[in-house]
Amino acid sequence: MTAPTTLPDNTLDRSPPTRHRRLLTALLVSQTGGYIAVQTPVQLLLTLHLADLAGSEADRAFGIATGLGAFVSLLINPIAGRISDRTTARFGRRRTWILAGALTTAAALLALGATTTVWQVVLAWCVISALAGFWFAATTAAVADQVDPARRGGVSGLLGLSVALGPLLGIALVNGLPAGSTGQWLILAVVAVFTGVVAVLLIRERPAQSTATPGPYWVNPRTHPDFAWAWLVRMLISCAYASSSYYAFYLIEQFDVSAERLGPLVLSIAMTSVAALAFTSVVAGYASDAIGRQKPFVAAAGILGALALITLAFAPSIPVVYFASVLVGVGLGLFVSIDLAMCLRVLPNPDDSGKDLAVLNMASALPPAIVPFLAAGLLGLGGYPLFFGVLAVFGIAGAIAVRRIPEMTRA
């Protein structure tokens, strides 16, 4: 067994902290705004825009744009975190990059809406992916800077809501405007500016005075094994939940769902999952803080993800798919609410928290890039039972690997 560990006091921001409720509001506003700005195009607007520009080749163009954007995110995240860590501007090391990331992302969204060729869309989306990386890196690092360790589970749970609610709010906003219009991109840009400005007005920071020599961008797993295990757990369990982009194809092939029924059915299943996620993420976060334990929640997330995948693999009817979507929502709610709080405990150096959290975020960004390659081979070999079965193994492996991470100590 591994001994419990306590997060050192020096991981908290040495400046006078923002009052908890004020800080929580700022973090929710910032992160939700970020997800609205970058996930709404992925879910809807890029498809509409590329359909106009590329016609029958739109799906291929979409794959190129989002794939390259994901690659850019992988590269830029640790750099953005490092720059935020080393910023000594009077405005604050996190506030500076939350605002800069939000404003520049807004400008890039407007530019993307004005593109007239596929290559321009690809370039603009890569730029957006890079700029939003600064926004997200600074927002997440503010949790490490200013949230008391005993309250991180609850904060992590509430922030988990933005993962699900951000895209839904974004789609609801743009659906009120003509499909494919520049107004849809404009409303996303307005949201980015508004949420970025509100967040920095709420957060209080003192200029950082770090003069420490920066460490390497990567974290040595031998020197910091707890960090390495947390990275692996996040990657494995994220793989188990990375199959949602295939649900539409799954419903068509397994249940012969017509094109007319597909959209409403996918939305209904997604709403069922989001409802379960929203409830679970909040309750689990505060429950974790109350009992002083995190690992059981993360392990349960891996197991529930695996059960959901096995249920989908052999589902005989649509109602069973709905049941599996509830399992996905509950499991993902457990994961997003506790995983961040657990990862914050194992950060190697408080002066590099932005960069180290960005390295951890690479574990979340890899599965959306890996799973499509797995799908291409596994679906041809054994269909959805094999595909979902392999992803279920990742979930179980993540649940087992979490045992290697030290548990938190009850206050």
N, C-alpha and C positions, 0 to 999 in steps of 0.2 A: 504493500500500500504506500501511496505517496503522502507525505505530510502536508497538512493544510498550510496555506500561505496567506499572508496579509499584505495588501497593497501598501507600499510605503507612502508615508504622508507627503513626500515631496513630489508625488505625481499630481497633486492638486495645484492649480494655478496659484502662484505666489502673489498675484495681485488681489485686491479686495474682490471676492467673488460676486457675481451677479446673484441677486436673490433667486431662490430656487424656482419659484413659479414664473418669474420673469424670464429666467434662462430657459426653462422648459418650453415656454411659449415661443421664444426666439428660435430654438432648435426645431420645433415642430413646423413653424412657418418656413424656415429656411429649407429643411429637407423635403417637405411636401411640395414647396415651390419648385425645387430641383427636379423631383420626380414628375411633376406636371410638365415641366419644360422639355425633359428629354425622353420620357416614356410615351407621351401622347403622339409624337411623330412616329415612334417605333410601332405603336399599336394601330395607328390610323393614317396620319397625314403623309408620311413617306409613301405609303401604298397608293394613296390617291394621286399624289404628285407624280410619282413614277409611272403610274398607269397612263397619265396624260402624255408624258414625255417618251416613254419606251414601249407602250402598247403591250404586245404579247411577250416582250422581253422584260417586263416590269419585275417579275419575281426574281429573275437572275440579277437585275440591277439592284434590287432590294438586298439580296444576299451579299453582293459586293460591298454596298454602302455600309450595311450594319456590321459585316465581318471586319472590314477595315477600321470602322469606328471602334469596335471592341478591341482590336489590336492596339490602336492609338491609346485607348483608355488604360490598357495594361502597362504600356510604356510610361504614360504621363503621370499615373497616380503616385508612385513613390517620389517622382521629381516635384510634383505639386506639394506633397506633404513636406518634403525637405525644405522647399522654398518658404512655406508657411512657418515651419519651425524656426527658421533663421531670420525671419523678418523682424526688424526692430523699429518699424515705423511707429510714430506716436499714436496712430489710429488703432494699433493693436495687431498682433500677428494673425489672429483668426478673423477679426472683423475686416481687415484689409482685403483678404482673399475671398471672403464670403461676398462682399460687395463687388469686387472686381470680377469675380467669376459670374455673378448674376448679371451684371451689366453687359459684359462682353458676350455671354451666352445669348442674351436678348438680342443684341445686334446681329449675331451670327444666325439666329432664327429668322430674322427679317431678311437677311441675305439669302438664306436657303429658300424662303418663299418666293424670291424673285429669280431663282435660277431657271434657265431655259434649256439646259442640256444635262444628260446623265452625269457626265464627268464633273460638272459644277455641283450637282447634288452630292456626289461622293466626297468631293473636296470639302464642301460646306459641312457635311455631317462629321467628317473627321475633325474639323476645327471645333465644332460644337462639343464633340466628345472630349477633346483636350481641355477646353475652357471650363466645361462643367466639372471636370476632374478637380480643378482648384476649388470650386464651390463646395463640392461634397467632402473633399479632404479637410478643409478648414472647419466645416460644420461638425464632422465626426470628431475631429481633434478637440473641439471645444468641450465635448463631453468628458474627455480624459482630463482636460485642464481644470474644469470647474465643478463637476458633479461629485459629490461625496460618494466614496465607494459603497457605503451602506444603502444608497438610494439609486444605484446605477441599474438595478434590475427593473425597477418601475419606469425609469426614464427610457431604458432600452425598449421596454414593451410598448410604451407610447410612441416612440419613434418608429417602431415596426409598423404602426398603422399607416405611415406615409407610403410604405412600399406598396400597399394594396390600394389605398385611397387616392394617391396621387394620380395614377393613370385614369381611374374612373372619373375623378373630378375634371381632369383635362379633357377627356372625351365628351363629358357632359357640356363643358364650356364651348368646345369647337362645334359640337353638333347643333348649336343654336345659330350657326352661320352657314352660308352656302358652301356646299362641299367643294373642296379644291380651291377656295378663294384665298386671296392674300389676307383677308380678315382673320382667318383661322390661325395663321402664323403670327399676326399682329397681337391677338389676344394672348397667345403663349408668351410673347415678348413682354407684354404688359405685366403678366403674372410674375415673370422672372424678375423684372425690375422692382415691382411692388414688394414681393416677399424678401428679396435681398435687402432692400432699404429698411423694411420693418425689422428684420432680424438684427441688423447692425445698430439700429436705434435702441433696441432692447438690451443687447449684450453690453456689459461693462468690462473693459480690459485696460490694463496698464501696459505701456511699451515693454516688450521683452528685452532683457539685458543679457541674453545668453552669449557667452564668448567661447563656449566649448568647441573643440575641434570636431567637425562633423564626422560621424562614423560612416561605414560603407552603406550603400543603398540596400543591400541584402542583409539579412540577419542570420548569423552563423547558427545552424541548428544544433551543433555540438555544444556551443557556449550557452545557448538559450533553448534547451529542449522543450520547455513548457510552451514557448512561443511557437516552436515548430509543430508540436502536436495540435495546438489550437488552429494553426494554418491548415493542417491536414484534415482535421475534423470539419472545418468550414468547407473545404473543397469537396470532401466526400459527401456530406449531407446535401450540399448545394447541387451536386450531380443528381441526387435522388429526386430533387424537386425541379429539375431543369427540363422535364418532358412536356410541360404545359403547351409549348408552341406546336406540339404535334396533335393536340386534342381534336382539332378540326379534321385533320386527315384520318385520325383514328375513328371518329364518328362516321365519316363517310364510308370508310372501308369495312368497319366492323358491323355497322348497323344500317348501312345504305341510306343515310340521312340525305335528303334532297337539298339542293342549293337554297331553296326558299326557306327551309326549316333550320338550316345550319347556323346562320347568324344569331337568331333569337335563342337557339338551344345553347350555343357556346356562351352567350352572354348570361343566360340563366344559370348554367353550371358555374361560371366564374363568380357570379354574385353569391351563390350558395357557399362557395369556398371562401370568398372575402368576408362574408358574415361570420363564419366560424373563426377565421383568422383574426378579425378585429376583436372579437370577444376574448379569445384565448390569449392573444398577445398582451392585452392589458392585465388580465387576471393573473397570468403566469408571471409577469414581471414583478408585480407587487407580492405575489406568493413567494417567489424566490427570495426577495429581500426579507420577508417575514420569517422564513425558516432558515435562512442563511445557507442555502444550497443552490447550486446551479447545474451541476453535472447530471442529475437525474432528469431534468427537463430537456437538456440537449440530447441525452441518450434516447429519451422517449420520442423526440422529434425524428431521429433517424429511424427508429422502429416503426413509427406511424407512417412515415414516408414509404417505407418498404411494404407495409401492409396495404397501403393505398395502391401502390403499383401492382402488387399481386392481384388485388381485387379488380383493377382495370384490365389486367391481362386475361382474366377469365370471366369477365362480366357477361352475364347472359342477356341483360336488358338495360335500357336507359335508366330505370330507377336505381339499379346497382351502381351505375356511373355516378349518379348524384350522391349516393352513400360514400363512394370513394372520394368525391370532391370534398365532402365534409371531413374525412380523414386527412386529406391534403391540407385543408384550412387549419385544422387543429394542430397538426404536426408543424406546419410552417409558422403558425402563430407562436408555438413553443420556441421554435428555433430563432426567429427574428427578435423575440423578446429577451432571450437569455444569452444568445451567442455573443452579441456585442459586449455585454457586461462581463462575460467570462474572458473575452479577449483583452479587455482593458486591464484585467488583473495581471496579465502575463507580459505586458509591454516591457521591453528591456530597459529603456531609458526615457524618463519623462521629458528630456530635452528634445528627443526625436519622436515624440508621440504621433505627430502628423505623418511623418514618413513611415513609421512602423505600422500605423493603422492602414495606410495606403498599401503597404505590402500585404497585409491581411486581406484587403479588399481585392487583391489579385486572385485570391482563392475563390472569391465569389464571381469574378469575371471570367475565370477559366471554363467553368462548366458550360455556359452558353456557347462557347467555342468548341468544346470537346464533344458534347453530346450529339450535335448534328453529324459529325464524322462517324461516331458509333452507330447512329441510326442508319446511315447509308449502308453499312455492312450488315448489321443485325436484323433489320427489317427484311432484307433479302434472304437471309439464312433461315430465320425462324418466325418472322412476323412480329406482331406486337407482344405475344407472350415472351419471346426471347428478349426483345428490346426492353420491356418493362422489368423483366426478371433480372437482367444484368444491372439496371439502375437500382433495383431493390437491394442488390448485393452491396452497392456503394453505400446505401443508407445504413445497412446493418454494420458495415465496416466502420462507418463514422461513429455509430453508437458504441462500438467496442473501443475504438481509439480514444474516446473521451475519457476513459478510465485512466489514461496516462497523465491527465492534467490535474494538478493539485486542486483540491476543493477550497472554497472560500471559508474563512473563519467567522463564526457568528459573533456579532458584536456583544 
